[in-house]
């Protein structure tokens, strides 16, 4: 199965975020979603916001973030890197300029949830120009009409933020979610699906229905609380590798 | 003619609906409901009666004779929005949106608040209309605006301190957005300023325009010839509310007063339209001018008035500023404090620190205007709430002694009659 795993560049620091990427790849992740920390990540939960704040408090900048990305790319040239961030960080330096900087750092796709596909400030076009993919994020609450429009736009990948029911120890994916995944992929897009995956059983169930399973905050949560000591960071890195291995199955 | 409503969410190049798809549906549903009810005579009549009997509209347009004489220029008029129930203009929007939410079948209301005035107004509106209310408030603001927290709780609202990010207004907005994305089926998010993603700038302006409509009517009834209208601008809800009916009246200057804080440098103020700390950006769902750095990260802001202490400005005001229709100017904390004192002593009117920025603007420009014309100041709120901020400035020693004695009394569980006698 394909696992797209997430980290934040510069969290808890540059060196450790590179080690986290190493651990994820070693554990079997074959796509890295690297988030550029933003001061107001309103589409993320509290864990990622806290981690982003920690990175920003250390004086982190987009330039430094992309330097980390570049180092990770040089260490793992076979592993595609998708940048995830917010519109502000792409729009402020100029969308074309931002995408070019990503390209120069070895990035192969952009995920920017608050630049909607039908009002993206030229993101899709800039990505095309520089040979990157723009990956829109679909949500189950979208109207069928809007979702179908997104699905028919010819995106190579669509990130599906899923909702799934967990009953006891058994993860179930209900019919509504399966229908949603179907609609997302209707226009031929490969679906990257995630819903706050925590364990191997959940990823196994989901992997049957999507191109890649997305695991995000589970890794950030492993680091949070361990970031202040060398020992804590080392422990977190080992745990991340084991978790990636568990999720890949 | 300048359009006073958005073009599909945009005001020239500003505005829009730059949000993740998880929040798109509630915005689209809200837009449809708003467009329906704002033309529904039954809804409008219900709103009108609440405005009259509960908010206490219309609010007076007060002629300020002493201020006029002392400032030596145009006749000073003050629109007393501070006399609206709950003490500020925020209730106009809170009631409008809560009533709309009720029509939409929502049972739970969430709101963000900075100074606490919008939270307070929303809490009151929910109590009046029988809705559950949760208010997100940055942990820093919870501390500096305790009186408003206490009152919100009195109205039955749950105040949730936000500890993420900078723990101020913008973080409260992020938290409210998250809540809404998860709970929109039964929940409406009452955004308090004329900003955020469409349709909020249009909705908030619509409910706040009653301020300007009243000013226009009051002026016509009393043959007042308005040369200029001044208002403070944080996000911009009171200013766009008072300006809107005058946008296409070229004879009326429209002046927005921003928070100059303690100086012109980054982190010292909250001036988006003046100075050189701001730039165009897309943050919190809309395109406008923001205090963000060259990467697009939000920068710290500073103002003595919590209500103006925010990095962004409503998109319509940004557009009106760039076109030159609205003139912007910034005033320092100390100029706002001087204005509070000036109007309190000379007119018996206590401005909120936010509104005092408009007062400061009037004090500066009154003499530029002819004596037979009127200068209208929108006093968006009254200053009772600022007692914890103004007392340490105006009477620091007495205030300190009072707080110490009060704490001691509470710790000893004594009745006020048995408390230690204060000497000064």
Interface residues (C-beta under 8 A of the other chain):
Chain A: X38 X39 X40 X41 X42 X43 X45 X46 X49 X50 X53 X56 X61 X62 X63 X86 X87 X88 X89 X90 X91 X92 X93 X113 X114 X115 X116 X119 X121 X136 X137 X138 X139 X141 X142 X143 X146 X161
Chain B: X16 X17 X18 X19 X20 X21 X22 X23 X24 X25 X26 X28 X164 X165 X166 X170 X171 X173 X174 X177 X178 X181 X184 X279 X281 X282 X283 X284 X285 X287 X292 X294 X295 X296 X297 X298
